[in-house]
Amino acid sequence: MNRPAQFLVHAALPMMLIAGCTQLSADDRALLDSTRQAALDAKAAADRAAAAASQSAEASKAAAASAAAAANEAQAASQRADRMFQRTQRKGVGS
């Protein structure tokens, strides 16, 4: 056998063996399809969880802003009540 033909046989043999190994059985294909579907389902669930987390974060920010506004209003009301009390005390002392 001449050298180029021998090289061709040595190069082609592993390729033919690999090609034979790439043939999947029906069970292997079903397993791959099942795995692919499970991965798609997991990605969809992760996307839904991320969306829910985002909505929760937005609701949390809104609640925090509302609480801060309520605290500011309570502080202002407390200051108004304190001023009214001080005025009443001054009027009572001056009478």
N, C-alpha and C positions, 0 to 999 in steps of 0.2 A: 504494500500500500504506500502510495507516495505521501509526502508530508502534508500538503494541503488537504487531501482527502481524510487523512488521519486526524488532522485538526478539526475538520468539519464534524466528524463522527464524535469526537470528544466534546465539542461544543454543543452539538445537537442532542446528545444523550441526556444531559441534565435538564435541558429545556423540555424534552419529551416527558421526563419523569415528573417535572414540576407541573406540566400541563395535565398529566394524569391525576395528580393530587388536587388540582383545582376543581375537579368535577364534584359537585355537592350532591348528596343524596336528598331525597324528598324530605326526610326527617331533619337534615341539616338546614335545608332551606326554610322549613317551617319554624325551626328554632331561631334562625336569623330573623325571620319576619316577626316572630313573637317578641324577640329582643328589641327589634327596631320599633315596634308598636309600644312596647313598655317604655322605651326611651322617649318617644314622642309624648306619651301620656305623662311621664314625669316632668318633661319640659313644660307642658301645658299647666300642670299643677304648680310648678315653680313660678310660672308667669302669673297665675291667679294669686298665689301667695304674695308675690311682690306687689301686685296691684292692691291687694287688701292692706298690706303694710303701708303702702303709700297713702291710702285713704285714711288709715288709722293715724298716721303721722300728721296729716292735714287736720284731722279732727282734734288731735292733741294740741296742735298749735292754736287752733281756734279756741279751744277750751282754756288754754293758758292765757290767751289775749283777753278773753271774757273775764277770767278770774282777776287779771291785773286791772282791768277797767273797774270791776266791782270793788276791788281793794282801794283804788283811787277814789271812787265815789264814797266809800265808807269813811275814808280818811277825811275827805272834804266835809262830809256830814258831821263827823266828830269835831272837826275844827269849828264848824258853824255852831254846833251845840255848846262848845266850850266858850265861844265868844258871847253867845246869848246868856250863858250862865254868869260869865264875868260881868256883863252889863247889868244883870239883875242884882248881882251882889253889890255893885257900885251904887245902884239906885237905892237899895235897902240901907246902905251905910249912910248915904247922904241925906236921908229923910229925917 
